[in-house]
Amino acid sequence: MTNIKILGVMIGTIAIYTWIANAIPQIESAVPEELSFSSDVSEAELVAAGAELYSGGAGCTTCHGLETRAPNLLTGFNGEGTIGTRCGTRVPGQDCKTYLHESMMNPMAYVVEGGFDPMVFQARVFSGAQIWALVAFLQDQGGVVTVTGADVAAAEEADAAAPAGGPMVASNDPLDIMRGNLCLGCHMLEGEGAELGPAFDGIGSRITTDRIRRSIIDPAAEIAEGFDHLAGSMPPNLADMLTARQLEVLVDFLAGQGG
């Protein structure tokens, strides 16, 4: 009889924990969807794929949906019209397609005047096809789409030939790691960075070391209170850009920011 009671308690406990686990809202990482196009991909297919990336997995609206963080690309800016109408006039002698592609591949190349920070965009997170799809979508915002299947095919060949990616920086210095991975493009630390995401100042007194590590490995697992609108903006594969040593250096450094 005693064994039956114990078994009943165990089953009841398991049932309760199962119910609790299922009752907790699940937040999925906005991982950019892999794209694969044939050489005869249509303009409409590229634009549709780019639109989905722009408003979802690429996290573009986190900054470009705000007037203070970055220019809004889908509405007029300084009387110059949408991005598709102004991209070809940004750099003398450079066409729209080249300008947009270079802006994504090298975010520091062009910084729009008006007090905006350099763009926080990890091009290495995306495939060549995804980059070109984004370019096509932005061109379509008031302009003419000139991205072709040949552009996509060349990018996919380059991706296939490229060696496996390693860490963004070789240093094990925490500040080098954060700067090299553009962490300070969204987070503030001792006056450096941007006040977009939670500040790193005092973070060690607000959350545990385990949660800091978990936030880097799986950014969507727990969203900081008051920052739900930024869910999905942090690269879901950030930990893959770090060595195991760099990850622990970063975790230890942030845990030590007691404020």
N, C-alpha and C positions, 0 to 999 in steps of 0.2 A: 504493500500500500504506500509506503514511504517513497519507494522508487517511482511509483506512478505520479505522486505529488511533485517530486523533483522534476520529472519529465514534463509535467504540465506547466510548471513554472518556467522551464527552459523554452518551451514552445511559445508560451505567452510573451516572454521577453524578446525572442526573435521576431515575433509578429509586430510588437510595438516598435522596435528599431527599424524594421522594414517599412512600416507605415510612416515613420518620421522621415526616413531617407527619401521616400517617394513624395512626401509633402513639401520638401524643400525645393523652391524653384531652381531649375537648372539653367545655367547660362552657358551657351556654347561659344567657343572661340570663333571669331569671324576670320577663318583661314581663307585666304584668297583661293578661289577655285582654279585648278590647273586648266589651261586652255590648249586646244590642239586644232589648228585649222589646216585645210588643204590650200594649195597654192591659188585656187580659184575662189577663195573666201570672198563673200560679198561685202560691200560697204555696210549694209544693214546689219550683218552678223557681227562685224567688228564694233560698230557703234553700240549695239545691244549689249555685247560682252563688256565693253568699256563702261557703259552706264551702270551695269550691275557691280562692277569693281569699284567705281567711283563712290557710289552710295553705300557700299557694303564693305567687303574685305579689305580694300585698299585704305580705308579710313580717311579719305580725302576731306570729307565734310567736317571732320573734327576741327580742322583749321580753316578750311576754305568756306565753311558755312558761317564763320564769324567775321564780322567786319574789322575787328581789332587785331586778330591773330594773323590773318592773311587775306589777300583780296578774294572777294567772292567771284568765282570763275563763271558762274552761270547767270549773273546779272551784270549790268553795266558797272564799270569802275572808272571814276574820274572822267566821266563823259566819253570814254573810249569804247563803250559797248562790251558785249560778252567776249569771252576768251577767244572764240573762233574768229571774231572780227578784228581783234587787236594783236593776236600772236604774231602776225606777219610783219608788224611794224615795230616790234620791241627792239630788235637789233638790226641796224642797217645792213642790207645785203644778205640777210638770213631769212629763209622762208619759214612759214608757220610750223610745218612738220619738223624741221630741223630744230627750231627753237624749243618746241614742246618736248621733243625727245631728249635733247641735251639738258633741259631743266630737270627732268626726272633722273637721268643718269648721273648728273652732276649738280645737285641742288644748290651748291655754293656758286655756280657759274653766274646766275642772274638773280639779284635780290631786288624786288620791286621797291621803288622809293616810296616813302610815306611812313617810315618808322617800323616796317615789318621786319621780322626776324628771317634768317635764311630758312628755306623749306626743310622740314623734317620728313625725309622720305628715304626709306631703305630700298634702293633699287634692287639690291641683291636678293631681296625676299621674293621678287617677282620674276617670272620667266620673260623672255623676249616677246613672246606673243601677248602676254598680259600688258606689257609696257606699250606695245603698239596699239592694242585695243583701247587703252586709256587715251593715247594720242588721238585716235580716230574719234572717240567720243567728244573730246574737247574741241577738236576741229569742227565737229558738227554743231557746236553751240554758236551758230550764226555765221559759220564759215563753210569752206569746201573741204571735204574729206579727200586727202591725197594719199593716205596710207593704202598700200596695196598688198596683195598676197605675196608678192616678191619680198617686201620688207619683212613680213612675218616669217617666211621660209628661211631667209638669211639669218634672222634672229634665232630661229629654232636650231639651225645648223651650228651657230656659234655656241648656243647653250649645250648642245650635245658634245662639242669638242672641248668645252671649258673644263678644267680640272675641278674636282670637288671643292666646294668652298671651305675655307678655314675661318679662324677668328678674325674679326674686323681689325683688331690691333694685336700686336705681339706682346705688349707690355703687361705686367701684372700690377701696375700701379692703379689703384681704384679710380683716380680722376682721369687717367688716360683711357681706362676702359669705358667710363661713362661718356667722355667726350667723343671717343671713337665710335661708339654705338649710338650717338645722338640722344642719349638719355636726357641731357640738359636742354634739349630742344623743347621739352615739355615739363620738366621738373626743376625746381629751384634749389640751389645749395649755396649757402653763404653768399648770397647776392649774385651768383652766376646762374644763368638758365632762364627759364620762362615759367610763368605762373599759370600753366595750363592744367597739369596733373597735380597730384598731392606733392607738397614740398618734401624734399629729403631732409631738411633741417628738422631735427627732433624726431625723426621717424622711428628710431630705436626705442623711444619711450611710448610710442603710440601702438605699435604692433610687435609681435614676437619675432624672434629670429627665424623660426620655422615659417611664419607667414611671409616674411620678406623673401625667403628662398622660393616658396610656393608661388609668390606673385611674379617672380622672374621666369620660373619654369612653366607656369600655366597662368598667364595674366588674367584670364577670364574666370578663374576659379572663385575669386573673391574680389569684388569691386569696392574700393574705398567709399565710405559714406559721403554722399554729396557729389559723386563723380560718375553716377550711372550713365549720364549722357555721353561719357567717353569710352564706354565699354566697347572693346574690339579695336580701339585705336592703337594699342601697344602691340608690337609685332608678336604674334603667337609663338614664333619659333626663335625668340630672342636668345634663349638658353643654347640653341644650336650654334649661335654665333660666338659663343664663349667656350674656352677650354674649361675643364673641370676645376682647375686651379683658379682661373679668373672668376668663375661663378662664386666660389667660396670666398675669395678676396672681396668681391663686391658685397656679398651677404654680410661678412664680418664688418666691413666698413660702414655699411648702412645701419647695422644693428648697434654700432658704436655711436651713432648720432643721437645722443640722448637729449639734446636740447637744453 
